[in-house]
Amino acid sequence: MDHQKAFSRLPHLGTERLILRPVQLNDAPAVFKYSQDPQMTRYTRWMPHCRLEDSIFFIEQILAQYAAGKPAPWAVVLKEGKQMIGTTGFVHWSPIHARGEIGYAIGRQWWGNGYALEAARAALAFGFKTLRCNRIEAMCDVANLSSARVMEKLGMRFEGVLRQYLYMQDSHRDVRIYSLLFSEWGGK
Ligand SMILES: CC(C)(COP(=O)(O)OP(=O)(O)OC[C@H]1O[C@@H](n2cnc3c(N)ncnc32)[C@H](O)[C@@H]1OP(=O)(O)O)[C@@H](O)C(=O)NCCC(=O)NCCS
């Protein structure tokens, strides 16, 4: 695949228990169900969804990113039952610097099953193999311990705290930044 066009033709990726596939408009009810939860969106860059229209708008933005060939996430779907449980993928990509940033969000009812880790591993493999990244970053609010744990389990290295780096919800948040280099990646 021409890596410059990777996001306009985002492939389906399979893992042991999950399928990562492009987000579709008919995912809106599933997205709305988990995105209403203020506990789930406490550390996301987006606010809780109050109405189904918020989830439709959220998906439309993702579809616009695909159409423009710009970084956008996959839907994370359980292989068994085909339930859409969250999103993961690239939030930034710089081909010039061969650098990308990943993120993930899983609905609260599915937390603690290793799904974020499994999905993010597939995103990393795509980043190193298809996008030809040399460096993949991830960052989270300093208080988001479960997200930091996922980054550590991905083998990413903690690089420090960026002060008031992201404006999330209604405040400037200190974030922990992690990265993994192609030379450090285990090829999984
Ligand atoms: C962060 C998030 C994606 C993790 O999803 P998940 O599927 O539950 O993640 P996993 O099951 O792969 O791993 C979670 C790890 O965090 C650990 N964890 C959970 N809560 C924790 C806490 N309060 N303190 C420390 N570790 C914690 C779990 O024990 C697990 O580690 P372990 O497998 O070593 O036991 C999920 O909580 C989420 O979507 N949160 C809301 C959105 C968000 O914050 N996204 C990240 C933005 S940077």
Ligand as a Chemical Component Dictionary entry (heavy atoms), coordinates in Angstrom:
data_LIG
# 
_chem_comp.id                   LIG 
_chem_comp.type                 NON-POLYMER 
_chem_comp.pdbx_formal_charge   0 
_chem_comp.three_letter_code    LIG 
# 
loop_
_chem_comp_atom.comp_id 
_chem_comp_atom.atom_id 
_chem_comp_atom.alt_atom_id 
_chem_comp_atom.type_symbol 
_chem_comp_atom.charge 
_chem_comp_atom.model_Cartn_x 
_chem_comp_atom.model_Cartn_y 
_chem_comp_atom.model_Cartn_z 
_chem_comp_atom.pdbx_ordinal 
LIG C1  C1  C 0 -7.201  3.684  29.319 1  
LIG C2  C2  C 0 -8.118  2.599  28.790 2  
LIG C3  C3  C 0 -8.149  2.657  27.262 3  
LIG C4  C4  C 0 -7.615  1.235  29.236 4  
LIG O1  O1  O 0 -8.447  0.252  28.634 5  
LIG P1  P1  P 0 -8.465  -1.258 29.132 6  
LIG O2  O2  O 0 -9.008  -2.088 28.004 7  
LIG O3  O3  O 0 -9.121  -1.353 30.431 8  
LIG O4  O4  O 0 -6.907  -1.494 29.290 9  
LIG P2  P2  P 0 -6.182  -2.861 29.588 10 
LIG O5  O5  O 0 -7.140  -3.842 30.160 11 
LIG O6  O6  O 0 -5.428  -3.241 28.338 12 
LIG O7  O7  O 0 -5.104  -2.435 30.695 13 
LIG C5  C5  C 0 -5.431  -1.613 31.771 14 
LIG C6  C6  C 0 -4.266  -1.692 32.782 15 
LIG O8  O8  O 0 -4.366  -0.585 33.640 16 
LIG C7  C7  C 0 -4.390  -1.033 34.981 17 
LIG N1  N1  N 0 -5.178  -0.080 35.762 18 
LIG C8  C8  C 0 -6.492  0.160  35.694 19 
LIG N2  N2  N 0 -6.829  1.114  36.579 20 
LIG C9  C9  C 0 -5.673  1.470  37.202 21 
LIG C10 C10 C 0 -5.356  2.377  38.241 22 
LIG N3  N3  N 0 -6.276  3.155  38.773 23 
LIG N4  N4  N 0 -4.059  2.467  38.633 24 
LIG C11 C11 C 0 -3.103  1.709  38.067 25 
LIG N5  N5  N 0 -3.344  0.823  37.082 26 
LIG C12 C12 C 0 -4.618  0.710  36.666 27 
LIG C13 C13 C 0 -5.035  -2.391 34.891 28 
LIG O9  O9  O 0 -4.764  -3.167 36.045 29 
LIG C14 C14 C 0 -4.357  -2.922 33.637 30 
LIG O10 O10 O 0 -3.042  -3.341 33.919 31 
LIG P3  P3  P 0 -2.701  -4.897 34.197 32 
LIG O11 O11 O 0 -3.155  -5.639 32.984 33 
LIG O12 O12 O 0 -1.222  -4.911 34.396 34 
LIG O13 O13 O 0 -3.481  -5.299 35.409 35 
LIG C15 C15 C 0 -9.569  2.749  29.306 36 
LIG O14 O14 O 0 -9.525  2.846  30.698 37 
LIG C16 C16 C 0 -10.272 3.958  28.721 38 
LIG O15 O15 O 0 -10.782 3.913  27.621 39 
LIG N6  N6  N 0 -10.323 5.045  29.483 40 
LIG C17 C17 C 0 -11.039 6.239  29.052 41 
LIG C18 C18 C 0 -10.448 6.874  27.818 42 
LIG C19 C19 C 0 -8.990  7.192  28.009 43 
LIG O16 O16 O 0 -8.611  7.649  29.067 44 
LIG N7  N7  N 0 -8.207  6.934  26.972 45 
LIG C20 C20 C 0 -6.789  7.191  27.002 46 
LIG C21 C21 C 0 -6.536  8.614  26.705 47 
LIG S1  S1  S 0 -4.772  8.891  26.749 48 
# 
loop_
_chem_comp_bond.comp_id 
_chem_comp_bond.atom_id_1 
_chem_comp_bond.atom_id_2 
_chem_comp_bond.value_order 
_chem_comp_bond.pdbx_ordinal 
LIG C1  C2  SING 1  
LIG C2  C3  SING 2  
LIG C2  C4  SING 3  
LIG C2  C15 SING 4  
LIG C4  O1  SING 5  
LIG O1  P1  SING 6  
LIG P1  O2  DOUB 7  
LIG P1  O3  SING 8  
LIG P1  O4  SING 9  
LIG O4  P2  SING 10 
LIG P2  O5  DOUB 11 
LIG P2  O6  SING 12 
LIG P2  O7  SING 13 
LIG O7  C5  SING 14 
LIG C5  C6  SING 15 
LIG C6  O8  SING 16 
LIG C6  C14 SING 17 
LIG O8  C7  SING 18 
LIG C7  N1  SING 19 
LIG C7  C13 SING 20 
LIG N1  C8  SING 21 
LIG N1  C12 SING 22 
LIG C8  N2  DOUB 23 
LIG N2  C9  SING 24 
LIG C9  C10 SING 25 
LIG C9  C12 DOUB 26 
LIG C10 N3  SING 27 
LIG C10 N4  DOUB 28 
LIG N4  C11 SING 29 
LIG C11 N5  DOUB 30 
LIG N5  C12 SING 31 
LIG C13 O9  SING 32 
LIG C13 C14 SING 33 
LIG C14 O10 SING 34 
LIG O10 P3  SING 35 
LIG P3  O11 DOUB 36 
LIG P3  O12 SING 37 
LIG P3  O13 SING 38 
LIG C15 O14 SING 39 
LIG C15 C16 SING 40 
LIG C16 O15 DOUB 41 
LIG C16 N6  SING 42 
LIG N6  C17 SING 43 
LIG C17 C18 SING 44 
LIG C18 C19 SING 45 
LIG C19 O16 DOUB 46 
LIG C19 N7  SING 47 
LIG N7  C20 SING 48 
LIG C20 C21 SING 49 
LIG C21 S1  SING 50 
# 
